């Protein structure tokens, strides 16, 4: 169950990052509330995952999901650059997270 919590933490981290962008563009209270909910839920699920998983593994995977997921959402939703080098490095981050899962 700790791995499910960790994936949920990463997904809520991505929501929080999206809401930072939304708040920057719109300056409305809905974006602020969603930002707080996203990051709050992210930290909650990370804490639950860390009850069973080692801190280093949990943090690395949470950061990897958030960083690569945020970059992918930027490409998909905001038309950010999607060159092959950028996609390669996003894939490397995801591959490292999967590798940590396999050895943990």
Secondary structure, DSSP 8 states (H G I E B T S, - for coil): -HHHHHHHHHHHHHHHHHHHHHHHHH--HHHHHHHHHHHHHHHHHHHHHTTTS-HHHHHHHHHHHHHHHHHHHHHHHH-----HHHHHHHHHHHHHHHHHHHH-
